[in-house]
Amino acid sequence: MGDAVPMTPPSPDTPAVRAVVAAGIPHRVVVIEPARSAEDAAERQGIPLAALLRTIVVRRGDDDYLFVLVPAGRRFDWPKLRAYLGVSRLSLPDADEARDVTGYVRYTITPFGSTRAWPVIADVSMLGEPVVAIGGGAHGVNLHLAPADLVAALRAEVVDVTQPEGTPADPDRRPEPASPP
């Protein structure tokens, strides 16, 4: 018998992976065990924290949503997004509504392979990374690609819509209620 040749496991079959492959977008699929934090996920993928993108679904109105790509270590800035969109009110759908409008369960949501092609806004800070990681449509599945390829493929608008975590919260939003003792 000859020497055993290590085999590369097949890429996970998710709508996101199929969409990226079908579009011919240069990418790499990276599968990791579930992570305890964004820092842990970035470390397991061998990327800086700022290269890890979270996809947030935002509701503008009835049957009107968009995806906002937010780098880890940064947080969504509601006033910036409202000003950019020219609206006074935005909200986050609950988990069931987000699944209904994207086809993905919470923590696996990605614009790639979504059941509807909602508009995408990508925070400008991601352009500083040579490679970014976005969810691949299943727990632990990640797509690594160049930011310019991601923007082109999703026809994303690149806008400053975040701020570093730890900066003061939006004064227009009410604080979360304290949990009872």
HELIX and SHEET records of a PDB file:
HELIX    1   1 PRO A   15  ALA A   23  1                                   9    
HELIX    2   2 ALA A   38  GLN A   45  1                                   8    
HELIX    3   3 LEU A   49  ALA A   51  5                                   3    
HELIX    4   4 TRP A   78  LEU A   85  1                                   8    
HELIX    5   5 ALA A   95  THR A  102  1                                   8    
HELIX    6   6 VAL A  124  GLY A  128  5                                   5    
HELIX    7   7 PRO A  147  LEU A  154  1                                   8    
SHEET    1   A 3 ARG A  28  VAL A  31  0                                        
SHEET    2   A 3 VAL A 141  LEU A 145 -1                                        
SHEET    3   A 3 VAL A 132  GLY A 135 -1                                        
SHEET    1   B 4 LEU A  53  GLY A  61  0                                        
SHEET    2   B 4 ASP A  64  PRO A  71 -1                                        
SHEET    3   B 4 VAL A 120  ASP A 123  1                                        
SHEET    4   B 4 GLU A 157  VAL A 159  1                                        
SHEET    1   C 2 ARG A  74  PHE A  76  0                                        
SHEET    2   C 2 THR A 162  PRO A 164 -1                                        
END                                                                             
